[in-house]
Amino acid sequence: MSISRHGTGAKAALGALASQVHPVFMLPPLAASWFGAILAGEFSLLPGALHAAAVFFGVYTAHVKDGYIDFYHRGEDDDHPMTRRGCYLGLGGATLGFALSTAALVGVVDIGIVFLTLPGWLLGFFHAPQLDTNPVTATVGYPLGIALSILGGFYVQTATLAAAPLAFAGVLLLVLAGIKIIDDADDYEYDRSIDKRTVSVVLGIDSAFQLAYVLIGAGLFFVVAGSITGQFPPFAAVATLPFALVVLVARGATPKLATMLLVRGSYVFLALLVVAVAFRPLSGVRLPDIGVLGPYTYLATEIFFGGVAAVVLARAGREAARRVFRTIAVVYPVAYVWDWYSLEVGIFAIQLRTGIDLLGIPLEEHLFMVVVPAFVLAVHETLGQTRQANPKASQREQHIRE
């Protein structure tokens, strides 16, 4: 019996086997493996190559098994290049390759690597039809595999784990889980028909998108926070900027287009993280010190953010501005007493200020109690209006049904 459903001979068989190497989904785990090695600093090629091979065979197992289930059991796919026997041979060969690669790693490193490679293969083999019917496991399976690739790539170089690879793995787990939620939304109607409980099926399209962008945003925030605290290199914060722009463009797009944009944006994000770790640009570069403004430093920051708030409020409209100012007026007396008491008992002190006091507290604090809530509420009003005015966001489910 042939391996290929569309031909006979060695060339057709090899073509059918090669068809299950999907570069869009195969490259990120392999890149994550080498990223983990880069995090380790100086690294050896042999354990890195063996780990990349183990990751490859694990992901290949997932592709073959997923295609087999979707075509031969669920009827989800219209065609499949491999026969049943071809699928069995592909699974057997990939499993053998994974086992040999992992065994070699045990000999080169230690038995600990099994705990970072075997879960990846298990995620791939049991993705369909077991794990992909639950909203949690259907979402985090692939992202968790990439996180494990980072940790494994680091471990084979150092025989240990550290905070940095764990932090990077966590960030990519969040970001890729968000992208996976959006990707699954493209199959919303079919998944509902077979009781496949993805996040979109459980929460609905719009709520799933909101959760996805919360996860992506949290991942990017933790990269910036890690750069500030020194957990990540300073340039890692720069890596978030182009991806954040992609996220803004993808908001409101259909699941298929959004996934395409976000997957490619994640490639750029990971590539810039590699640059940040490997070459450490901006290391040793000091942040601009606005303290040169002396007593006007605090006032200058308030003027800047107050100006931003004013622009956002102007775009939000008169009614939105009226609601914002009414809320500030109600909150202001409470904030004033709170601020006065905090200064009085020495909870905090303000150094770079003008020295002008008004009603017992610095002038800057009065401005702070107006600028901060104005900024927050202006953003809140704008987000609310954007959602109401975005027909794509509210009509995604109808679009998918059609």
Number of C-alpha atoms within 10 A of each C-alpha: 9 16 25 24 17 14 15 12 10 12 11 18 21 12 16 23 20 13 14 23 18 12 8 11 14 18 15 19 23 22 20 29 30 24 26 29 28 21 21 22 13 10 18 12 12 14 22 23 18 21 29 22 19 30 30 23 26 29 30 28 29 25 23 25 22 19 21 25 17 18 17 14 11 12 11 14 13 7 12 18 23 28 19 18 13 21 23 16 16 23 22 13 15 22 19 13 18 26 19 15 22 23 18 17 24 16 10 15 16 14 14 15 22 16 11 21 25 18 15 25 25 15 24 24 23 16 22 19 17 12 19 20 19 16 19 15 16 23 24 21 23 23 24 22 26 26 29 28 30 29 29 31 35 30 26 30 24 17 14 13 15 13 10 18 25 16 18 24 22 20 22 24 23 25 22 26 26 28 25 23 28 29 23 22 27 21 18 22 16 14 18 14 9 11 11 21 18 26 26 26 21 14 14 15 25 19 13 21 25 15 18 22 22 15 21 23 18 16 23 24 15 19 28 23 15 19 17 14 11 10 17 24 25 23 22 28 21 18 22 24 14 15 23 18 11 18 19 12 13 18 17 21 15 21 26 15 15 20 22 15 18 26 20 13 19 22 16 16 23 20 15 19 24 22 18 21 19 15 12 16 14 14 11 8 8 7 7 7 8 12 11 10 13 12 14 16 17 20 18 15 14 18 14 12 16 19 14 16 21 17 13 19 23 13 14 20 14 11 10 19 20 12 14 20 16 11 14 19 13 10 14 15 12 11 17 17 11 12 18 16 13 13 15 13 8 9 9 10 9 12 11 15 18 16 14 10 12 11 9 11 18 19 16 21 21 17 14 20 19 18 22 16 18 24 20 12 22 27 16 15 20 17 13 12 14 14 13 11 11 12 11 16 20 15 15 21 20 10 11 16 11 7
